[in-house]
C-alpha cells in the first residue's frame, strides 16, 4: 500500500510546489506574511471556523480537481473497455431480418472436431458440431472409399493427419450426412 494518496503523481507534485512558490505564506486576502490573524480565519465546507492560508485553499481546490479528473478518466476507460464498437442504437434492432440472413449465410454448415474410432463398431468416425447449435454428430467414415490400406487408416487416426484428397473425400461424406440430417 502506498503512503501517497491515489491522485498524487510526479507531475501534480511539481504543480503543487509551484503553487507554494506563488501562494506560500500569504493570507486569504493575498498579503505576504500578514500580521492580522483575522485574515487567516475562514469557514470550511462543513461550516466550521478554521485557520487557513491562501495556499491551503488553492491546494484543496486543486486536489478536488485532480480527483474529479481521475474519476472522469476512470469512467472513460471503463466505457472504452466495455465498448463493442457498435452504434448505441439500432434502427431496427441488432438482429433484424437482413442481419440474421447475413450472419447465417456466413456460417459454415458444420465444424470438424476430429477423427476417431467408434467404441461400438471399431470403425473410423468423424466428430462434428452443427453450426449455431450445441449438437454433435458422429459420422461413420467408410474405410474402402477413403483409405486404400489399413496402414493409411491407422496413421490417419493415430496422428490425426490427412492428405488433402482424403480430407475432400471425408468432407463430401460429412456434407451429405449433415444435409440429410438437417432435412
C-alpha positions as CSV (number, residue, x, y, z in Angstrom):
1,X,0.0,0.0,0.0
2,X,1.3,3.4,-1.0
3,X,1.8,6.2,1.6
4,X,0.7,8.7,-1.0
5,X,-3.0,9.4,-2.0
6,X,-4.2,7.9,-5.3
7,X,-4.4,11.3,-7.0
8,X,-0.7,12.0,-6.3
9,X,1.9,11.7,-9.1
10,X,5.2,13.5,-10.0
11,X,3.6,15.9,-12.4
12,X,1.0,17.0,-9.9
13,X,3.6,17.2,-7.1
14,X,5.6,19.7,-9.2
15,X,2.5,21.7,-9.8
16,X,1.8,21.8,-6.0
17,X,5.4,23.0,-5.5
18,X,4.9,25.8,-8.0
19,X,1.6,26.8,-6.3
20,X,3.5,27.0,-2.9
21,X,6.1,29.3,-4.6
22,X,3.3,31.5,-5.8
23,X,0.9,31.5,-2.7
24,X,3.2,30.2,0.1
25,X,2.5,32.1,3.4
26,X,0.0,34.6,2.0
27,X,-3.2,35.3,3.9
28,X,-6.6,34.8,2.4
29,X,-6.6,38.4,1.1
30,X,-3.2,37.9,-0.6
31,X,-0.9,39.8,1.8
32,X,2.5,38.3,2.2
33,X,3.1,37.1,5.9
34,X,0.2,39.2,7.1
35,X,0.2,40.3,10.8
36,X,-3.6,40.4,11.1
37,X,-4.8,37.0,12.4
38,X,-8.4,37.6,11.2
39,X,-7.1,37.4,7.6
40,X,-6.4,33.7,8.1
41,X,-9.8,32.8,9.6
42,X,-12.4,31.3,7.3
43,X,-15.2,28.7,7.2
44,X,-14.5,25.3,5.6
45,X,-17.1,23.4,3.5
46,X,-18.7,21.9,6.6
47,X,-19.3,25.4,8.0
48,X,-16.7,25.1,10.8
49,X,-14.4,28.1,11.5
50,X,-10.7,27.2,10.7
51,X,-7.4,28.9,10.2
52,X,-6.2,28.7,6.6
53,X,-3.6,30.2,4.3
54,X,-4.2,31.1,0.7
55,X,-2.1,28.1,-0.3
56,X,-4.3,25.7,1.7
57,X,-7.4,26.9,0.0
58,X,-5.9,26.7,-3.5
59,X,-4.4,23.3,-2.9
60,X,-7.8,22.0,-1.6
61,X,-9.5,23.2,-4.8
62,X,-6.7,21.7,-6.9
63,X,-6.9,18.3,-5.2
64,X,-10.6,18.2,-5.8
65,X,-9.9,18.9,-9.5
66,X,-7.4,16.1,-9.5
67,X,-9.9,13.7,-8.0
68,X,-12.6,14.8,-10.5
69,X,-10.2,14.3,-13.4
70,X,-9.2,10.8,-12.2
71,X,-12.8,9.9,-11.8
72,X,-13.7,11.1,-15.3
73,X,-10.6,9.2,-16.7
74,X,-11.7,6.1,-14.9
75,X,-15.2,6.3,-16.3
76,X,-13.9,6.9,-19.8
77,X,-11.5,4.0,-19.6
78,X,-14.3,1.7,-18.3
79,X,-16.6,2.8,-21.1
80,X,-13.9,2.2,-23.7
81,X,-13.0,-1.2,-22.2
82,X,-16.6,-2.4,-22.4
83,X,-17.4,-0.7,-25.7
84,X,-18.2,-3.1,-28.6
85,X,-17.5,-0.5,-31.3
86,X,-21.1,-0.6,-32.4
87,X,-23.6,2.3,-32.6
88,X,-25.6,2.8,-29.4
89,X,-28.9,2.3,-31.1
90,X,-30.0,0.1,-33.9
91,X,-32.6,1.3,-36.3
92,X,-34.5,-2.0,-36.5
93,X,-32.7,-3.9,-33.8
94,X,-29.4,-5.8,-33.9
95,X,-31.0,-9.0,-35.2
96,X,-33.3,-7.7,-37.8
97,X,-34.2,-9.9,-40.8
98,X,-31.4,-8.8,-43.0
99,X,-28.7,-9.0,-40.3
100,X,-29.8,-12.6,-39.4
101,X,-29.7,-13.6,-43.1
102,X,-26.2,-12.2,-43.5
103,X,-25.0,-13.9,-40.2
104,X,-26.4,-17.3,-41.0
105,X,-25.2,-17.2,-44.6
106,X,-21.6,-16.7,-43.4
107,X,-21.7,-19.6,-41.0
108,X,-20.3,-23.0,-42.1
109,X,-22.6,-25.9,-42.1
110,X,-20.6,-27.8,-39.5
111,X,-17.4,-27.6,-37.5
112,X,-15.0,-30.5,-37.9
113,X,-13.7,-31.6,-34.5
114,X,-11.6,-34.7,-35.4
115,X,-11.4,-38.3,-36.4
116,X,-11.6,-41.2,-34.0
117,X,-12.6,-44.8,-33.7
118,X,-16.1,-45.8,-32.6
119,X,-16.0,-47.9,-29.4
120,X,-19.1,-49.8,-30.6
121,X,-18.2,-50.7,-34.2
122,X,-14.4,-50.2,-34.1
123,X,-14.7,-48.2,-37.4
124,X,-13.5,-44.7,-38.1
125,X,-15.9,-41.9,-37.2
126,X,-15.7,-38.1,-37.6
127,X,-16.9,-35.9,-34.8
128,X,-18.6,-32.7,-36.0
129,X,-20.6,-29.9,-34.4
130,X,-23.6,-28.5,-36.2
131,X,-23.0,-24.7,-36.5
132,X,-25.1,-22.4,-34.4
133,X,-26.1,-25.3,-32.1
134,X,-24.8,-27.5,-29.4
135,X,-25.4,-30.7,-31.2
136,X,-22.5,-33.1,-32.0
137,X,-22.7,-35.8,-34.7
138,X,-20.6,-38.8,-35.0
139,X,-20.5,-39.9,-38.7
140,X,-19.2,-43.3,-39.8
141,X,-16.5,-42.9,-42.5
142,X,-16.5,-45.8,-45.0
143,X,-12.9,-47.2,-45.0
144,X,-12.9,-48.5,-48.5
145,X,-13.9,-45.1,-50.0
146,X,-11.3,-43.0,-48.2
147,X,-8.4,-45.2,-47.2
148,X,-6.6,-47.6,-49.6
149,X,-5.0,-49.7,-46.9
150,X,-5.2,-50.4,-43.2
151,X,-1.9,-48.8,-42.6
152,X,-3.0,-45.5,-44.1
153,X,-6.2,-45.6,-42.0
154,X,-4.2,-46.3,-38.8
155,X,-1.7,-43.5,-39.5
156,X,-4.6,-41.1,-40.1
157,X,-6.3,-42.0,-36.9
158,X,-3.1,-42.2,-34.8
159,X,-1.5,-38.9,-35.9
160,X,-4.7,-37.1,-37.0
161,X,-3.1,-36.0,-40.3
162,X,-4.8,-36.5,-43.6
163,X,-3.9,-35.6,-47.2
164,X,-6.0,-33.0,-49.0
165,X,-7.6,-35.6,-51.2
166,X,-8.7,-37.7,-48.2
167,X,-9.9,-34.6,-46.5
168,X,-12.1,-33.6,-49.5
169,X,-13.5,-37.2,-49.6
170,X,-14.3,-37.1,-45.9
171,X,-15.8,-33.6,-46.3
172,X,-18.1,-34.8,-49.1
173,X,-19.3,-37.7,-47.0
174,X,-19.9,-35.4,-44.0
175,X,-21.7,-32.8,-46.1
176,X,-24.1,-35.5,-47.4
177,X,-24.8,-36.7,-43.9
178,X,-25.3,-33.2,-42.5
179,X,-27.6,-32.2,-45.3
180,X,-29.8,-35.3,-44.8
181,X,-29.7,-34.7,-41.0
182,X,-31.0,-31.1,-41.4
183,X,-33.9,-32.1,-43.7
